[in-house]
């Protein structure tokens, strides 16, 4: 009761602080803009209050999580004496009151009215209502759209016969505007842009959309607008009307944009592949933009400048492409600190990068990494700390390196081909581990830039365990009575050869990522054909080592709903399923799913929940046992801007992981549809994010709400314990 009383007092005090302090700095005769609301008084299919609120010129003070004007309250706590540092600090931390401005309100009404006109609501009306409460004022903008107008009679009048024929405008099917559709200024402007782009791509270098004009007539036509599209003639220097000139490109030359180095360190073939303009062919606006885009994506190029010069008394253009290249080689050093379960350590990465290895913008990256961690508290093991050395080499070609790809296909997409090699050596008191990896993959993006594809043509991994301590073997690997099948599998030598395909889409509101991969099928076919040797577990061997065989698929969807300039709702669904078969009864550890952590269920630490209702019993090996073959993530997050660079978030997470088979090591972990509701874990919490534009630093505080591992206290939400249910996460970037 005492704690409840204290909490109530704090809440009441906060409400009083934020509700009473806001008008301290509001002068007499003026009003604090307390609330701004936009309402649509008549039903309309394409007019929403949320969309219309973007036209409001004055917004009220920022509300934390759309509820509390805490920045205004902080500002109001300051005194008027600016010589005191505390007053200056409070004012800098807070936000001054937004005073209602009648001029801005009138302009907002005009903007909203124009927005309705532009959408075809020519009989619409906008009203401003205000409500005053002391020195506070609420502004309500009421929209009465009425019924929209439609396009009635439509005519395209183009006096230039060459343009008329080039665009095929003598055929109404080629018109972008159609009679009977809703009149909209946006649609009219879209048609101007479409026709302009078509002409720019057909050699009309000097054509711009202002040459296209509309004549509209609404008199005596009911709710119809008669439109006539006309194309103005081109004017010469002497102001004489003439046909629009159509230009061809005479010469294309390349120059260095650097005053210190006159040499372009790129092969002529690469220059030609990135240039989407052609000598003796018509000028193309899209070709110009594609040329900028393709040179811009080359890591060897710092900037590109393209200039055109008209040849006097002709319709010919000389094109000059200036390129400034980056320094080809860079060397960087990145130290970092590590802390694993209280064991402190350090790591460092030395990276060498060459952005123009073969003078074709090939990017070579070589990373050398070393790590050391002091390990304590391991009884029965040698007095040895953790040491890791790794070397990774990646070579990326900014083009398809693949036979049977024709020249046009290579030019239509932004593609890259990458080969990578990795060697990693880990020495721990319990075991020594070696990893060799080699991969060849392709990535490409079509010209619209919203889709991206990736093909892992070949990815080979060889895991070698050259030494395992006797203590570790005795405790976890050799005792058939202990739950160690998953452990034993992950501490054996293993081959993984996989192929995969990935697809992603992002338009700023919906982000979709999918991936499917499969491993071991070709090896299994070869083993069957050539009667390869088999071990005691019935697994085929390659070089006396079993290889993994599985199929795995993932889908990840994020939906963003923008409420206003400072608030948004984000929903996320993540689903992954992997199934071992043939030569494997278990997934390799690297391919298994885990849950918990900064990007999943934030009420749990990473790898500390599941599968199903399984509860970890041995902290030294739970990071392996708490993995599965299937994962479900459901997340909802409300994001808001607080002040300065600080954003806030409230979130709810749900999901879990499961195994597809019954494993004695993980009792209660197998997926069963009828048990699904009782095995969904849930958490809630809040987060703070420092948005520094180029990167985001995130702090999330999560609490367990539903825990499938606890039968007696299945709902920690009802009986929260901070020591048991709280998790803190630090991360860089947004969770999804």
C-alpha positions in Angstrom: 0.0 0.0 0.0 2.9 2.4 0.8 4.5 1.8 -2.6 1.1 2.2 -4.3 0.6 5.5 -2.5 4.0 6.8 -3.5 3.3 5.9 -7.2 0.0 7.7 -7.1 1.6 10.8 -5.6 4.3 10.8 -8.4 1.7 10.4 -11.1 -0.6 13.1 -9.8 2.4 15.5 -9.4 3.6 14.8 -13.0 0.0 15.5 -14.3 -0.2 18.7 -12.3 3.3 19.8 -13.5 2.5 19.3 -17.2 -1.0 20.7 -17.1 -0.4 23.9 -15.1 3.1 25.0 -16.1 2.5 25.5 -19.8 1.2 29.1 -19.8 3.9 30.7 -17.6 5.6 32.3 -20.6 2.4 33.1 -22.6 2.1 37.0 -22.8 -1.1 38.8 -22.0 -3.5 38.9 -25.0 -2.0 35.8 -26.6 -2.8 32.1 -26.3 -0.9 28.8 -26.0 -1.8 26.6 -29.0 -2.9 23.6 -26.9 -4.3 21.3 -29.5 -4.6 21.1 -33.3 -7.2 19.0 -34.9 -8.4 18.4 -38.5 -11.7 16.8 -39.2 -13.4 15.8 -42.4 -17.1 16.5 -41.9 -18.2 14.7 -45.0 -17.3 11.2 -46.2 -14.6 11.2 -48.9 -12.7 8.2 -50.3 -9.5 10.2 -50.9 -9.5 12.8 -48.2 -8.3 11.8 -44.7 -7.7 13.9 -41.6 -4.2 12.4 -41.2 -3.2 13.4 -44.7 -4.8 16.9 -44.3 -2.9 17.6 -41.0 0.3 17.7 -43.0 -0.9 21.0 -44.4 -1.3 22.7 -41.0 1.4 25.3 -40.6 1.4 25.5 -36.8 1.5 22.4 -34.6 1.2 22.4 -30.8 4.1 21.6 -28.5 5.5 18.1 -28.7 3.6 15.6 -26.6 5.7 12.7 -25.3 3.9 9.5 -26.6 1.0 11.8 -27.7 0.0 12.4 -24.1 2.3 14.6 -22.0 3.9 18.0 -23.0 7.0 17.3 -20.9 9.5 19.5 -22.9 7.1 22.5 -22.5 6.9 21.7 -18.7 10.7 21.6 -18.4 10.9 24.9 -20.2 8.3 26.4 -17.8 10.3 25.3 -14.8 13.0 27.8 -15.7 13.2 31.2 -14.2 13.3 34.5 -16.1 16.8 35.4 -14.9 18.9 34.3 -17.9 22.2 34.9 -16.0 21.6 31.7 -13.9 22.9 28.6 -15.5 20.1 26.4 -14.3 17.5 28.6 -16.1 19.5 28.5 -19.3 19.9 24.7 -19.0 16.1 24.1 -18.5 15.3 26.3 -21.5 17.8 24.5 -23.7 16.4 21.1 -22.6 12.8 22.2 -22.9 10.6 23.6 -25.6 9.2 27.2 -25.6 5.4 27.5 -25.8 3.8 27.6 -29.3 1.7 30.8 -29.5 -1.4 30.8 -31.7 -0.7 32.8 -34.8 -3.8 34.1 -36.7 -1.8 34.8 -39.9 -0.5 31.2 -39.9 -4.0 29.9 -39.3 -5.4 31.9 -42.3 -2.6 30.5 -44.5 -3.4 27.0 -43.3 -7.1 27.4 -44.2 -5.9 28.6 -47.7 -3.5 25.7 -48.1 -6.3 23.2 -47.1 -8.7 24.8 -49.5 -6.1 24.6 -52.3 -5.5 21.0 -51.5 -9.2 20.2 -51.9 -9.3 22.1 -55.1 -6.3 20.2 -56.5 -8.1 16.9 -55.8 -11.2 18.0 -57.7 -13.4 19.2 -54.9 -14.2 22.5 -56.5 -17.2 23.2 -54.3 -15.4 22.5 -51.0 -15.1 24.7 -47.9 -12.7 24.9 -45.0 -13.6 26.5 -41.6 -11.5 27.3 -38.6 -13.0 26.9 -35.2 -11.2 27.9 -32.0 -11.9 27.0 -28.4 -10.4 29.1 -25.6 -9.8 27.9 -22.0 -8.0 30.6 -20.0 -4.8 31.2 -21.9 -5.0 28.0 -23.9 -6.5 27.6 -27.3 -7.5 24.6 -29.4 -7.6 25.0 -33.2 -10.0 22.8 -35.2 -9.9 22.9 -39.0 -13.1 21.5 -40.5 -13.1 20.3 -44.1 -16.3 20.1 -46.1 -15.2 18.5 -49.4 -18.5 18.0 -51.1 -18.6 15.9 -54.3 -15.6 15.8 -56.6 -15.7 17.0 -60.2 -14.9 14.7 -63.1 -13.2 15.2 -66.5 -15.8 15.8 -69.2 -14.7 16.4 -72.7 -11.0 15.9 -73.4 -8.8 17.0 -76.2 -5.1 16.8 -77.0 -4.0 19.6 -79.4 -0.3 19.2 -80.5 0.6 21.5 -83.4 4.0 19.8 -83.9 3.3 16.8 -86.2 6.6 15.1 -85.4 5.9 15.1 -81.7 2.3 14.0 -82.4 3.6 11.0 -84.3 6.5 10.3 -81.9 4.1 10.0 -78.9 1.3 8.4 -80.9 -1.2 11.0 -79.6 -3.4 10.6 -82.6 -4.6 7.5 -80.8 -6.7 8.2 -77.7 -5.4 5.0 -76.1 -2.0 6.7 -75.7 -3.5 9.6 -73.7 -2.7 9.5 -70.0 -5.9 11.4 -69.1 -9.3 9.7 -69.6 -12.8 11.3 -69.7 -15.0 10.3 -66.8 -12.2 10.0 -64.2 -12.0 12.3 -61.2 -10.5 15.7 -61.9 -7.2 16.1 -60.1 -4.3 18.7 -60.5 -1.9 15.9 -59.4 -3.1 13.8 -62.4 -2.7 16.7 -64.7 0.8 17.4 -63.5 1.6 13.6 -63.7 0.6 13.7 -67.4 2.8 16.7 -68.1 5.7 14.8 -66.5 5.0 11.6 -68.4 4.9 13.4 -71.8 8.0 15.5 -71.0 10.0 12.4 -70.0 9.0 10.6 -73.2 10.2 13.5 -75.3 13.4 14.0 -73.3 14.2 10.3 -73.9 13.6 10.8 -77.6 16.1 13.5 -78.2 14.2 16.6 -77.2 17.0 18.0 -75.1 15.4 21.5 -74.5 11.9 20.4 -73.9 10.4 21.0 -70.4 7.0 20.5 -68.9 6.1 24.2 -69.0 5.6 23.8 -72.7 2.5 21.7 -71.9 -0.5 23.7 -70.9 -4.1 23.1 -69.9 -7.3 25.0 -70.6 -10.2 24.1 -68.2 -13.8 25.0 -68.6 -16.4 24.3 -65.9 -19.2 26.8 -67.0 -22.6 25.2 -67.5 -21.2 21.6 -67.4 -22.5 20.4 -64.1 -19.8 18.6 -62.1 -17.6 18.2 -65.2 -14.4 19.9 -66.2 -13.7 20.1 -69.9 -10.0 19.9 -70.6 -7.8 20.8 -73.5 -4.1 19.9 -73.5 -1.9 22.1 -75.7 1.8 22.0 -76.5 3.3 25.4 -77.0 5.8 25.9 -79.9 9.5 26.3 -79.4 10.8 29.9 -79.6 14.1 30.8 -81.2 16.5 33.4 -80.0 14.6 35.9 -82.2 11.3 34.9 -80.4 9.9 33.2 -83.4 7.7 30.1 -83.1 9.1 26.9 -84.6 9.1 23.2 -84.2 10.9 21.7 -81.2 14.5 20.7 -82.0 15.5 17.1 -81.7 19.2 16.6 -80.7 21.7 13.8 -81.4 24.9 13.2 -79.5 28.0 13.8 -81.7 31.0 13.0 -79.4 31.3 11.5 -75.9 34.6 12.3 -74.1 35.9 11.4 -70.6 38.0 13.7 -68.5 39.5 13.6 -65.0 37.8 16.0 -62.6 41.0 16.2 -60.4 43.4 19.1 -60.9 46.2 16.9 -59.3 45.7 13.9 -61.5 44.7 14.0 -65.1 44.4 10.3 -65.5 41.1 8.4 -65.1 42.0 5.1 -63.4 39.2 3.1 -65.0 39.3 0.8 -68.0 37.6 2.1 -71.2 35.3 -0.9 -71.1 34.0 0.1 -67.7 33.5 3.7 -68.8 31.5 2.4 -71.8 29.4 0.1 -69.7 28.4 2.8 -67.2 27.6 5.3 -70.0 23.9 5.1 -71.1 24.3 7.7 -73.9 25.4 6.7 -77.4 27.2 8.6 -80.0 25.2 9.3 -83.2 22.0 8.5 -81.3 19.4 10.8 -79.9 19.8 12.4 -76.5 18.0 10.6 -73.6 17.1 12.1 -70.2 16.8 8.6 -68.7 20.2 7.7 -70.2 21.7 10.7 -68.6 20.3 9.7 -65.2 21.3 6.1 -65.6 24.9 7.3 -66.4 25.0 9.3 -63.2 23.6 6.3 -61.2 26.0 3.7 -62.5 29.1 5.9 -62.1 27.8 6.9 -58.6 27.6 3.3 -57.4 31.3 2.6 -58.3 33.3 2.8 -55.1 36.3 4.1 -57.2 34.4 7.2 -58.3 34.1 10.2 -55.9 31.9 12.4 -58.0 30.6 12.7 -61.6 29.8 15.8 -63.6 28.2 15.5 -67.1 28.1 18.6 -69.4 26.6 19.0 -72.9 27.7 21.6 -75.4 25.6 22.5 -78.5 27.4 22.4 -81.8 26.6 25.9 -83.4 24.0 25.9 -86.1 23.2 22.2 -85.7 21.1 20.0 -83.5 24.2 18.1 -82.3 25.5 17.8 -78.7 29.0 17.1 -77.5 28.9 15.2 -74.2 31.8 15.6 -71.7 31.9 13.3 -68.6 34.2 14.4 -65.8 35.1 11.8 -63.2 37.1 12.2 -60.0 38.2 8.9 -58.5 38.8 8.1 -54.8 42.1 7.1 -53.4 42.3 3.4 -54.4 43.7 2.1 -51.0 42.6 2.8 -47.4 43.7 1.2 -44.1 41.6 1.4 -41.0 41.9 0.2 -37.4 38.9 -0.5 -35.1 39.3 -1.5 -31.4 36.4 -2.8 -29.3 35.8 -4.0 -25.8 34.0 -7.2 -25.1 32.1 -8.6 -22.1 30.7 -12.1 -22.2 29.0 -13.3 -18.9 31.4 -11.1 -16.9 34.6 -12.1 -18.7 36.3 -8.9 -19.9 38.3 -8.8 -23.1 39.3 -6.7 -26.1 39.3 -7.1 -29.9 40.8 -5.2 -32.8 40.2 -5.2 -36.5 42.6 -4.1 -39.2 40.9 -3.5 -42.5 42.6 -2.9 -45.9 40.4 -1.8 -48.8 41.2 -1.3 -52.5 38.3 0.2 -54.4 39.9 -0.2 -57.8 41.9 -3.4 -57.9 41.9 -4.1 -61.6 41.0 -0.6 -62.8 37.4 -1.7 -63.1 36.1 -0.5 -59.7 36.6 -3.9 -58.2 36.5 -3.7 -54.4 39.0 -5.8 -52.4 38.6 -5.9 -48.6 40.9 -7.8 -46.3 40.0 -7.9 -42.6 42.4 -9.2 -39.9 40.8 -9.6 -36.5 42.2 -10.6 -33.2 40.3 -11.0 -29.9 41.3 -11.9 -26.3 39.0 -12.5 -23.3 40.1 -13.4 -19.8 38.1 -16.4 -18.7 37.5 -17.1 -15.0 35.5 -19.5 -12.9 35.9 -22.7 -15.1 36.7 -25.5 -12.8 38.4 -28.6 -14.2 39.8 -26.8 -17.2 43.3 -25.6 -18.1 44.2 -22.1 -17.2 43.7 -20.7 -20.7 42.0 -17.6 -21.8 39.9 -17.2 -25.0 41.9 -16.3 -28.1 40.5 -15.7 -31.6 42.2 -14.9 -34.9 40.4 -14.5 -38.2 41.1 -13.4 -41.7 38.4 -12.6 -44.2 38.9 -11.5 -47.9 36.1 -10.2 -50.1 36.3 -9.3 -53.7 33.3 -7.5 -55.2 32.9 -6.8 -58.9 30.3 -4.1 -59.8 28.8 -6.2 -62.6 27.5 -9.7 -63.4 30.3 -12.2 -63.8 28.2 -14.8 -65.4 28.1 -16.4 -68.8 25.0 -16.2 -71.0 24.0 -12.8 -69.7 23.5 -10.5 -72.7 24.8 -6.9 -72.8 21.3 -5.3 -72.5 20.5 -7.3 -69.3 23.8 -6.2 -67.8 22.9 -2.6 -68.4 19.3 -2.7 -67.1 20.2 -3.8 -63.6 22.7 -2.6 -60.9 24.5 -5.9 -60.2 27.5 -7.0 -58.3 29.3 -10.3 -58.0 31.2 -11.2 -54.9 33.6 -14.0 -53.8 34.7 -14.3 -50.2 37.1 -16.5 -48.2 37.2 -16.7 -44.4 39.5 -18.5 -41.9 38.6 -18.3 -38.2 40.6 -19.8 -35.3 39.2 -20.0 -31.8 41.0 -21.4 -28.8 39.1 -21.8 -25.5 39.8 -23.8 -22.3 37.1 -26.3 -23.3 37.9 -26.7 -27.0 39.7 -25.4 -30.2 37.6 -24.6 -33.2 38.5 -23.9 -36.8 36.3 -22.6 -39.6 37.0 -22.4 -43.3 34.4 -20.7 -45.5 34.2 -19.8 -49.2 31.2 -18.2 -51.0 30.2 -16.9 -54.4 27.1 -14.7 -54.6 25.3 -12.3 -56.9 23.2 -9.2 -55.9 21.2 -7.0 -58.3 18.7 -4.3 -58.2 16.4 -3.4 -61.1 16.1 0.2 -62.2 13.2 1.1 -59.9 15.5 0.5 -56.9 12.7 -0.9 -54.7 13.5 -4.5 -55.3 16.7 -6.3 -54.5 17.7 -9.9 -55.3 20.5 -12.1 -54.0 21.7 -15.5 -55.2 24.2 -17.5 -53.1 25.5 -19.7 -56.0 27.8 -21.6 -53.7 28.6 -21.3 -50.0 30.9 -23.9 -48.5 31.7 -24.1 -44.8 34.0 -26.6 -43.1 34.0 -26.7 -39.3 36.9 -28.5 -37.6 37.2 -29.3 -33.9 40.9 -30.3 -33.6 40.9 -30.5 -29.8 38.3 -30.9 -27.0 39.3 -31.1 -23.4 38.7 -34.3 -21.5 36.6 -32.4 -18.9 34.3 -31.1 -21.5 34.0 -34.5 -23.2 33.2 -36.2 -19.9 30.6 -33.6 -18.7 28.7 -33.0 -21.9 29.7 -35.2 -24.8 30.5 -38.8 -23.6 27.7 -39.2 -21.0 24.8 -40.9 -22.8 22.5 -40.2 -19.8 22.8 -36.4 -20.1 20.8 -34.3 -22.4 23.6 -33.6 -24.9 22.6 -34.8 -28.4 22.5 -31.2 -29.7 25.7 -30.4 -27.9 27.5 -33.4 -29.3 26.4 -32.6 -32.9 27.7 -29.1 -32.6 31.1 -30.2 -31.4 31.8 -32.5 -34.3 33.6 -31.8 -37.6 31.0 -30.8 -40.2 30.6 -29.8 -43.9 27.9 -27.3 -45.0 27.5 -26.6 -48.7 24.5 -24.5 -49.4 22.8 -22.5 -52.2 20.2 -19.8 -51.5 18.0 -17.1 -53.0 16.9 -13.9 -51.3 14.4 -11.1 -52.2 13.7 -7.8 -50.6 11.3 -4.9 -51.2 11.1 -1.5 -49.6 9.0 1.5 -50.5 9.4 3.4 -47.3 6.1 2.1 -45.8 6.3 -1.6 -46.3 9.6 -3.6 -46.1 9.6 -7.3 -47.1 12.6 -9.6 -46.9 12.5 -13.3 -47.9 15.2 -15.9 -48.1 15.3 -19.6 -48.9 18.4 -21.9 -48.8 19.1 -25.5 -49.0 22.2 -27.6 -48.2 23.6 -31.0 -49.0 21.3 -32.1 -51.8 24.0 -32.3 -54.5 26.4 -34.1 -52.1 23.7 -36.5 -51.1 22.9 -37.3 -54.8 26.6 -37.9 -55.4 26.9 -40.1 -52.3 24.1 -42.3 -53.5 25.4 -42.6 -57.0 29.0 -43.5 -55.9 28.1 -45.5 -52.8 30.0 -43.1 -50.4 31.1 -44.4 -47.0 28.7 -44.3 -44.1 29.4 -43.7 -40.4 27.8 -45.5 -37.4 24.8 -43.1 -37.4 24.0 -43.9 -41.0 25.3 -40.6 -42.4 27.2 -40.3 -45.7 30.7 -39.0 -45.3 32.8 -36.6 -47.4 36.5 -36.8 -46.6 35.5 -38.8 -43.6 33.3 -36.0 -42.3 29.5 -35.9 -42.2 27.8 -33.1 -44.2 24.6 -31.2 -43.3 21.4 -31.5 -45.3 18.5 -29.2 -44.7 16.1 -26.7 -46.2 15.4 -23.3 -44.6 13.0 -20.4 -45.4 12.5 -17.0 -43.8 10.1 -14.1 -44.3 10.2 -10.7 -42.6 7.6 -8.0 -43.0 7.6 -4.5 -41.5 4.7 -2.0 -41.9 5.0 1.7 -41.0 1.8 3.8 -40.3 2.7 7.4 -40.1 0.4 9.3 -37.7 2.0 12.7 -38.1 5.4 14.3 -38.4 6.5 13.1 -34.9 4.6 9.9 -34.4 4.3 6.5 -36.1 3.1 3.0 -35.5 5.3 0.1 -36.7 4.2 -3.5 -37.0 6.6 -6.4 -37.7 6.1 -10.1 -38.5 9.0 -12.5 -38.7 8.6 -16.2 -39.5 11.3 -18.8 -40.1 11.2 -22.6 -40.6 14.1 -25.0 -41.2 13.9 -28.7 -41.5 16.9 -31.2 -41.4 16.5 -34.3 -43.4 18.4 -37.0 -45.3 22.0 -36.8 -43.9 20.9 -34.8 -40.9 18.6 -35.1 -38.0 19.7 -31.8 -36.4 20.4 -28.4 -37.8 23.9 -27.0 -37.6 24.2 -24.5 -34.7 24.7 -21.6 -37.0 21.4 -22.3 -38.8 19.3 -22.8 -35.7 16.9 -20.1 -34.5 17.0 -18.3 -31.2 14.9 -15.7 -29.6 15.2 -12.9 -27.0 17.5 -9.9 -27.3 17.4 -6.4 -28.8 15.7 -7.4 -32.0 13.2 -10.0 -30.9 11.5 -10.6 -27.5 13.0 -7.7 -25.5 11.8 -9.0 -22.2 14.5 -11.7 -22.4 18.2 -11.7 -22.9 19.5 -13.1 -26.1 19.2 -17.0 -26.4 17.3 -17.2 -23.1 13.8 -18.4 -24.1 12.3 -21.5 -25.7 12.0 -23.7 -27.5 8.3 -23.9 -26.6 7.9 -24.2 -22.8 11.5 -25.6 -22.3 13.3 -24.0 -19.4 17.1 -23.8 -19.3 18.8 -25.7 -16.5 22.5 -25.3 -17.1 23.7 -21.8 -17.9 26.9 -23.1 -19.4 25.1 -24.9 -22.3 21.7 -23.3 -22.5 22.9 -21.1 -25.3 22.8 -24.2 -27.4 19.8 -26.0 -26.0 17.6 -22.8 -26.3 17.6 -23.0 -30.1 15.1 -24.4 -32.5 13.9 -25.2 -36.0 11.1 -22.6 -36.2 10.7 -19.0 -35.1 7.8 -16.6 -34.8 8.2 -12.9 -34.0 5.3 -10.5 -33.6 6.1 -6.9 -32.7 4.2 -3.6 -32.4 6.1 -0.4 -31.6 4.9 3.2 -31.2 7.6 5.6 -32.0 7.6 9.3 -31.2 10.0 12.2 -31.3 10.8 13.6 -27.9 13.2 16.5 -28.3 16.6 17.4 -29.8 18.0 14.1 -31.1 16.1 11.9 -28.7 13.2 9.7 -29.8 11.1 7.4 -27.6 9.2 4.1 -28.2 6.6 1.9 -26.5 6.6 -1.7 -27.6 4.9 -5.0 -27.3 6.7 -8.2 -28.5 5.3 -11.8 -28.8 6.6 -15.0 -30.2 8.8 -18.0 -29.5 10.9 -20.7 -31.1 10.2 -24.4 -31.5 11.7 -27.7 -32.7 9.9 -29.6 -35.5 11.0 -33.0 -34.0 10.9 -34.2 -30.4 14.4 -34.0 -28.8 15.0 -35.4 -25.4 17.5 -32.6 -24.8 14.6 -30.1 -25.1 11.5 -31.4 -23.4 8.4 -29.3 -24.3 10.1 -27.7 -27.2 8.3 -29.4 -30.2 5.8 -27.4 -32.1 2.2 -28.4 -31.7 -0.6 -26.3 -33.1 -3.0 -27.0 -30.2 -0.4 -25.9 -27.7 0.5 -22.7 -29.6 -1.6 -20.2 -27.6 -0.1 -21.3 -24.3 3.5 -21.3 -25.7 3.5 -17.7 -27.1 5.7 -15.6 -24.9 5.1 -11.8 -24.6 6.9 -8.8 -23.3 6.4 -5.0 -23.1 8.6 -2.0 -22.5 9.9 1.3 -23.5 12.9 2.5 -25.4 15.0 5.6 -26.0 16.8 6.3 -29.3 19.5 8.9 -30.0 19.1 9.7 -33.7 22.3 11.1 -35.1 21.1 10.9 -38.7 23.9 8.6 -39.9 23.2 6.1 -37.1 20.9 5.4 -34.2 21.9 4.4 -30.7 19.1 2.5 -29.0 18.4 1.7 -25.4 15.4 -0.7 -24.8 14.0 -1.7 -21.4 11.8 -4.8 -21.6 9.6 -6.7 -19.0 8.2 -10.2 -19.3 4.4 -10.3 -19.6 3.8 -14.0 -20.5 6.4 -16.7 -19.9 5.6 -20.2 -21.2 8.5 -21.7 -19.2 6.7 -20.9 -15.9 3.6 -22.9 -15.1 2.8 -21.4 -11.7 3.7 -17.8 -12.7 2.7 -18.0 -16.3 1.8 -14.3 -16.4 4.7 -12.2 -14.9 2.6 -9.2 -16.0 0.4 -9.8 -12.9 3.2 -10.4 -10.5 6.3 -8.6 -11.9 9.7 -9.0 -10.3 12.4 -6.7 -11.5 15.3 -9.2 -10.8 13.5 -11.9 -12.8 11.5 -10.2 -15.5 13.6 -7.1 -16.5 16.0 -7.0 -19.5 18.1 -4.1 -20.7 19.3 -3.9 -24.3 21.8 -1.6 -26.0 22.0 -1.7 -29.8 22.8 0.4 -32.9 20.0 0.8 -35.4 16.3 0.2 -35.2 15.0 -3.3 -34.2 13.1 -3.8 -37.5 
